[in-house]
Structures are given as structure tokens and as C-alpha cells.
Amino acid sequence: MARLQTLKLAEVLTEVRMSRAAFYRMRARGEAPAMKKLPNGQIRVTRAALDAWWDSQDAA
């Protein structure tokens, strides 16, 4: 079974070239990629979710 690639928030911010504050504002508006919050409070984004988000940004 293949394991999903997950990215840490810092990795996502680097890739999308965005500050943490701007990302959280976008998240509050429901415009951020789908995220999962781990029991320890850390946030992860799957590569598939980030790629889908990029595709939706291109379409907009």
C-alpha cells in the first residue's frame, strides 16, 4: 500500500511563497488547500490536496 506524501505547513508556505499570516487568512476564508490537523496540533497537507489546490488557482 502506497503511503500518501504529506507536507508540513512550513513546506507548503515555501512552495506557495506565502507568509504564515496570509495563509491563515486564506484558510479562514475557506480558500486554502485541504489540511489535516494531527493530535499534537501540527498541520499537514497531502501532496494531492496541494496539487488540486494549485489546479483550482490556475482555473480561477
C-alpha distance (Angstrom), angle and dihedral (degrees) to the residues before:
residue distance angle dihedral
M1 . . .
A2 3.81 . .
R3 3.77 117.4 .
L4 3.79 118.1 -131.6
Q5 3.77 114.8 -116.1
T6 3.77 109.6 -120.7
L7 3.77 126.2 -166.4
K8 3.78 128.4 -149.8
L9 3.78 116.9 -124.1
A10 3.82 91.0 -108.1
E11 3.81 89.7 55.7
V12 3.80 91.3 49.9
L13 3.81 91.8 48.5
T14 3.80 90.6 51.4
E15 3.79 92.2 49.6
V16 3.80 95.8 47.5
R17 3.83 91.7 39.0
M18 3.76 94.3 -130.4
S19 3.78 135.8 133.1
R20 3.78 120.0 -112.3
A21 3.83 90.5 -115.2
A22 3.81 93.1 52.2
F23 3.80 90.5 47.1
Y24 3.80 92.2 52.1
R25 3.82 90.8 48.7
M26 3.79 88.8 52.4
R27 3.80 89.6 47.0
A28 3.83 90.8 52.1
R29 3.82 89.0 54.2
G30 3.83 90.2 51.0
E31 3.81 92.6 -114.2
A32 3.82 99.7 114.6
P33 3.80 126.4 97.0
A34 3.80 117.0 -88.1
M35 3.80 110.6 -81.1
K36 3.76 138.0 -168.1
K37 3.78 122.4 -145.0
L38 3.78 113.7 -146.2
P39 3.81 122.6 -141.6
N40 3.82 89.1 -104.2
G41 3.83 89.8 57.8
Q42 3.79 97.0 -106.3
I43 3.80 119.2 133.9
R44 3.78 124.6 -131.3
V45 3.80 131.0 -173.8
T46 3.78 121.4 -161.6
R47 3.78 117.7 -127.8
A48 3.82 88.5 -122.6
A49 3.83 92.0 54.3
L50 3.80 92.1 48.3
D51 3.81 92.2 47.8
A52 3.82 90.5 49.2
W53 3.81 89.5 49.7
W54 3.83 90.8 50.8
D55 3.83 89.3 51.0
S56 3.81 90.8 51.2
Q57 3.82 90.2 50.5
D58 3.80 90.4 53.2
A59 3.80 90.4 51.4
A60 3.82 93.4 50.4
